[in-house]
Amino acid sequence: MGTQTQKPATKFGTHNNHMRTRIKEIQHGLALIALVPLFVIGSGEMLSGLRIGTWRIFNVLDFLIMAPFWMFTLLRLHGPITKNSKIWQRWISLLLITSFLYGHAVHLTADTIHTYMTHSNDYTALVPDDFHKLVFLHSFVSDHQIDFLDEDVGHWMQFIPLFLLLGSWISFNDVNLCDRQLFAFPFASNWFTFSMGIIMGMSVSFSTIEGGCVFLGILGAAFLSLATCLKALTHREKNLKWRDDLLIQFGSGFIFGTFIGLYSYWFFVGDLLLQPSVIFNLKSILQLEYFFNLKNRFQLEI
């Protein structure tokens, strides 16, 4: 008497719980890949003049924090995003994640060797001619010698798989926020995921400038624009609200952030070939060289 039995969960309620868990994992993962690289890599670039032994602080942070972060976070996102995707779509996602991690390893290794040769020590004159030709390649858009394996190959092998991975996730995912109660955060709206995309897009745009491959940022944003539009058309054919698609929200913000980052850098600095690390390092900020001597140091029109 007075004993109440708990009603079994309905199929609809179980589906909602599973979808809520997926959305929560995706939102958390997207927030992580937008915010963590911004703070860690940004701090490393600002503190690039500091060293731990013969290692730049940037390489230490990249090795100890960013390498495992990218591996675990991307693999963690892969699961809920491609949960209901076809097997070949899941394999494409895993292949692109592997390619990105491989590119990150190439960049980390080449950058550590390059900076040890030319920053920590001045060994440039001791480098053999054949190795010099392998490692260094004269840029057609700059008067500076750039590290080919570091700034070119390393960045190409990171950015190309990253853009392809985001595009495939936008195309393959089936997460649609039809029920507003499924949001992972009570205060969240479409603007939360969109803003995370803006933050990541802007940080990637600055990374392409730093790596001397602005064209990859532009091509990548154009590719994501195409993937986003095609996915939105698919939703429209199914009478779904494309604005409620998590990955479309993130991708749209990423595209917007990329172009805003490139344009704002060009507007304020005037040169997309001038690396941010040259301007926004700790030494320049402390000495206020950038703010008071910008025109003289970089011969820019202000």
C-alpha positions as CSV (number, residue, x, y, z in Angstrom):
1,M,0.0,0.0,0.0
2,G,1.3,3.4,-1.0
3,T,4.2,1.8,-2.9
4,Q,4.7,3.4,-6.3
5,T,6.4,1.7,-9.2
6,Q,8.6,3.7,-11.5
7,K,7.4,3.7,-15.0
8,P,9.8,2.3,-17.6
9,A,11.4,4.8,-19.9
10,T,9.7,5.1,-23.2
11,K,11.5,4.7,-26.5
12,F,11.1,8.4,-27.1
13,G,12.5,9.3,-23.7
14,T,15.5,7.0,-24.2
15,H,16.1,8.5,-27.5
16,N,16.1,12.0,-26.0
17,N,18.5,11.0,-23.3
18,H,20.9,9.5,-25.9
19,M,20.6,12.6,-28.1
20,R,21.1,14.9,-25.1
21,T,24.3,13.0,-24.2
22,R,25.6,13.3,-27.8
23,I,24.9,17.0,-28.0
24,K,26.6,17.5,-24.7
25,E,29.7,15.7,-25.8
26,I,29.8,17.5,-29.1
27,Q,29.3,21.0,-27.6
28,H,32.0,20.3,-25.0
29,G,34.4,19.0,-27.6
30,L,33.8,21.9,-30.0
31,A,34.4,24.4,-27.1
32,L,37.6,22.6,-26.2
33,I,39.1,22.7,-29.7
34,A,38.2,26.4,-30.0
35,L,39.5,27.6,-26.6
36,V,42.4,25.4,-25.6
37,P,44.6,26.0,-28.6
38,L,43.9,29.7,-28.5
39,F,45.2,30.0,-24.9
40,V,48.0,27.5,-25.1
41,I,49.4,28.4,-28.5
42,G,48.8,32.1,-27.9
43,S,50.7,32.0,-24.6
44,G,53.5,30.0,-26.2
45,E,53.9,32.5,-29.0
46,M,53.9,35.5,-26.6
47,L,56.5,33.7,-24.5
48,S,58.5,32.4,-27.5
49,G,61.6,34.2,-26.2
50,L,61.7,32.1,-23.0
51,R,63.4,28.7,-23.0
52,I,63.5,25.6,-20.8
53,G,67.1,24.4,-21.4
54,T,67.4,24.5,-25.2
55,W,63.7,24.2,-25.9
56,R,61.5,27.1,-26.6
57,I,58.5,27.3,-24.2
58,F,56.3,27.1,-27.4
59,N,57.7,23.7,-28.3
60,V,57.4,22.5,-24.7
61,L,53.7,23.4,-24.6
62,D,53.1,22.0,-28.0
63,F,54.7,18.7,-27.0
64,L,53.3,18.2,-23.5
65,I,49.9,19.7,-23.9
66,M,48.7,20.2,-27.5
67,A,49.9,16.8,-28.9
68,P,47.9,14.7,-26.5
69,F,45.1,17.2,-26.4
70,W,44.5,17.0,-30.2
71,M,44.6,13.2,-30.2
72,F,42.1,12.7,-27.3
73,T,39.8,15.5,-28.2
74,L,39.4,14.8,-31.9
75,L,38.9,11.1,-31.3
76,R,36.4,11.9,-28.5
77,L,34.5,14.1,-31.0
78,H,34.6,11.5,-33.7
79,G,32.4,9.1,-31.8
80,P,29.3,11.2,-31.2
81,I,29.5,13.1,-34.5
82,T,29.8,10.0,-36.7
83,K,27.7,7.6,-34.5
84,N,25.1,7.0,-37.1
85,S,27.3,7.6,-40.2
86,K,28.1,4.9,-42.7
87,I,31.2,2.9,-42.1
88,W,33.2,4.5,-45.0
89,Q,32.3,7.9,-43.6
90,R,33.7,6.9,-40.2
91,W,36.9,5.7,-41.8
92,I,37.3,9.0,-43.7
93,S,37.0,10.8,-40.4
94,L,39.6,8.6,-38.7
95,L,41.9,8.9,-41.7
96,L,41.7,12.7,-41.6
97,I,42.3,12.7,-37.8
98,T,45.4,10.5,-38.3
99,S,46.6,12.8,-41.1
100,F,46.2,15.9,-38.9
101,L,48.1,14.3,-36.0
102,Y,50.8,13.2,-38.4
103,G,51.2,16.7,-39.7
104,H,51.3,18.0,-36.1
105,A,54.2,15.6,-35.4
106,V,56.0,16.7,-38.5
107,H,55.6,20.4,-37.6
108,L,56.6,19.9,-34.0
109,T,59.8,18.0,-34.9
110,A,60.8,20.3,-37.7
111,D,60.1,23.4,-35.7
112,T,62.1,22.2,-32.7
113,I,65.1,21.4,-34.9
114,H,64.9,24.6,-36.8
115,T,64.6,26.8,-33.7
116,Y,67.5,25.0,-32.1
117,M,69.6,25.6,-35.2
118,T,68.7,29.2,-35.7
119,H,67.3,30.6,-32.5
120,S,68.8,28.8,-29.5
121,N,72.1,28.6,-31.4
122,D,73.5,30.2,-34.6
123,Y,74.4,27.1,-36.5
124,T,73.1,28.3,-39.9
125,A,76.6,28.6,-41.3
126,L,77.5,25.0,-40.2
127,V,74.5,23.4,-42.1
128,P,75.6,21.4,-45.1
129,D,74.6,22.7,-48.5
130,D,72.5,19.7,-49.4
131,F,70.7,19.7,-46.1
132,H,70.2,23.5,-46.4
133,K,68.5,23.0,-49.8
134,L,66.3,20.3,-48.3
135,V,65.2,22.2,-45.3
136,F,65.1,25.8,-46.5
137,L,63.1,27.0,-49.5
138,H,63.0,30.6,-50.6
139,S,59.5,32.0,-50.5
140,F,58.1,33.6,-53.7
141,V,56.0,36.0,-51.7
142,S,58.6,37.2,-49.1
143,D,62.3,38.2,-48.9
144,H,62.9,35.9,-45.9
145,Q,64.2,32.4,-45.9
146,I,61.6,30.1,-44.3
147,D,61.9,26.6,-42.9
148,F,60.3,24.4,-45.6
149,L,59.6,21.4,-43.4
150,D,58.5,23.5,-40.5
151,E,56.5,26.4,-42.0
152,D,55.3,24.8,-45.2
153,V,55.0,21.0,-45.1
154,G,54.2,21.0,-41.3
155,H,51.4,23.5,-41.7
156,W,50.0,22.1,-45.0
157,M,49.7,18.6,-43.3
158,Q,47.8,20.2,-40.4
159,F,45.5,22.7,-42.1
160,I,44.4,20.6,-45.1
161,P,43.3,17.6,-43.0
162,L,41.7,20.0,-40.4
163,F,39.6,21.7,-43.0
164,L,38.6,18.4,-44.7
165,L,37.8,16.9,-41.3
166,L,35.5,19.8,-40.3
167,G,33.9,19.6,-43.7
168,S,33.3,15.9,-43.5
169,W,31.8,16.2,-40.0
170,I,29.4,18.9,-41.3
171,S,28.4,16.6,-44.1
172,F,28.2,13.3,-42.1
173,N,26.6,14.3,-38.8
174,D,22.9,13.8,-38.1
175,V,22.6,15.9,-34.9
176,N,19.7,18.3,-35.2
177,L,18.5,20.3,-32.3
178,C,14.8,19.9,-32.8
179,D,14.1,20.0,-29.1
180,R,15.5,23.1,-27.4
181,Q,15.7,21.2,-24.1
182,L,18.4,19.0,-25.5
183,F,21.0,21.7,-25.2
184,A,23.9,20.7,-23.0
185,F,23.9,24.1,-21.3
186,P,20.6,25.7,-20.0
187,F,21.8,29.2,-21.1
188,A,23.0,28.0,-24.5
189,S,21.4,28.8,-27.8
190,N,22.5,28.6,-31.4
191,W,24.9,31.5,-30.6
192,F,27.0,29.4,-28.3
193,T,28.3,26.9,-30.9
194,F,28.4,29.7,-33.5
195,S,30.6,31.8,-31.2
196,M,32.9,28.8,-30.6
197,G,33.3,28.5,-34.4
198,I,34.2,32.2,-34.6
199,I,36.9,31.8,-32.0
200,M,38.4,28.8,-33.7
201,G,38.2,30.4,-37.1
202,M,40.0,33.5,-36.0
203,S,42.7,31.5,-34.2
204,V,43.2,29.3,-37.3
205,S,43.4,32.4,-39.5
206,F,46.2,33.9,-37.4
207,S,47.9,30.4,-37.5
208,T,47.9,30.5,-41.3
209,I,49.4,34.0,-41.3
210,E,52.1,32.8,-38.8
211,G,52.8,29.8,-41.0
212,G,52.9,31.8,-44.2
213,C,50.0,29.9,-45.8
214,V,47.2,32.4,-45.9
215,F,45.9,30.9,-49.1
216,L,45.1,27.7,-47.2
217,G,42.9,29.6,-44.8
218,I,41.0,31.2,-47.7
219,L,40.6,27.9,-49.6
220,G,39.7,26.1,-46.4
221,A,37.0,28.6,-45.5
222,A,35.6,28.4,-49.1
223,F,35.5,24.6,-48.8
224,L,33.6,24.7,-45.5
225,S,31.2,27.2,-47.1
226,L,30.4,24.7,-49.8
227,A,30.0,21.9,-47.3
228,T,27.8,24.0,-45.1
229,C,25.5,25.1,-48.0
230,L,25.1,21.5,-49.2
231,K,24.2,20.3,-45.8
232,A,21.7,23.1,-45.4
233,L,20.1,22.2,-48.7
234,T,19.8,18.6,-47.5
235,H,18.1,19.7,-44.3
236,R,15.7,21.9,-46.3
237,E,14.7,18.9,-48.5
238,K,13.9,17.0,-45.3
239,N,12.0,19.9,-43.8
240,L,14.5,20.3,-41.0
241,K,15.7,23.6,-39.6
242,W,19.3,23.8,-40.8
243,R,20.0,26.5,-38.2
244,D,19.5,23.8,-35.5
245,D,22.4,21.7,-36.8
246,L,25.3,21.9,-34.4
247,L,28.0,21.4,-37.0
248,I,26.4,23.9,-39.4
249,Q,26.4,26.4,-36.5
250,F,30.1,25.7,-35.7
251,G,31.1,25.7,-39.4
252,S,29.3,29.0,-40.1
253,G,31.1,30.6,-37.2
254,F,34.4,29.1,-38.3
255,I,34.0,30.6,-41.8
256,F,33.0,34.0,-40.4
257,G,35.8,33.9,-37.9
258,T,38.4,33.0,-40.5
259,F,37.6,35.9,-42.9
260,I,37.2,38.3,-40.0
261,G,40.6,37.3,-38.6
262,L,42.3,37.7,-42.0
263,Y,40.6,41.0,-42.7
264,S,41.2,42.5,-39.3
265,Y,44.9,41.5,-39.4
266,W,45.3,43.1,-42.8
267,F,43.4,46.2,-41.7
268,F,45.4,46.9,-38.5
269,V,48.8,45.5,-39.5
270,G,48.7,46.1,-43.2
271,D,50.6,43.0,-44.2
272,L,49.4,39.4,-44.2
273,L,53.0,38.2,-44.6
274,L,54.1,39.7,-41.3
275,Q,54.0,37.0,-38.7
276,P,52.0,37.7,-35.5
277,S,54.9,36.3,-33.4
278,V,57.1,39.1,-34.6
279,I,54.7,41.7,-33.3
280,F,52.9,40.2,-30.3
281,N,55.8,38.6,-28.4
282,L,56.5,39.3,-24.7
283,K,59.6,41.4,-25.4
284,S,57.8,43.8,-27.8
285,I,54.8,44.1,-25.5
286,L,56.9,44.9,-22.4
287,Q,59.1,47.4,-24.3
288,L,55.9,48.8,-26.0
289,E,57.8,48.7,-29.3
290,Y,54.8,47.7,-31.3
291,F,52.6,50.5,-30.0
292,F,55.1,53.3,-30.3
293,N,57.5,52.2,-33.0
294,L,55.3,50.3,-35.4
295,K,55.8,52.5,-38.4
296,N,59.6,52.7,-38.1
297,R,60.1,49.0,-37.3
298,F,57.9,47.5,-40.0
299,Q,57.6,50.5,-42.4
300,L,53.8,50.3,-42.4
301,E,51.4,53.0,-43.4
302,I,49.3,54.0,-40.3
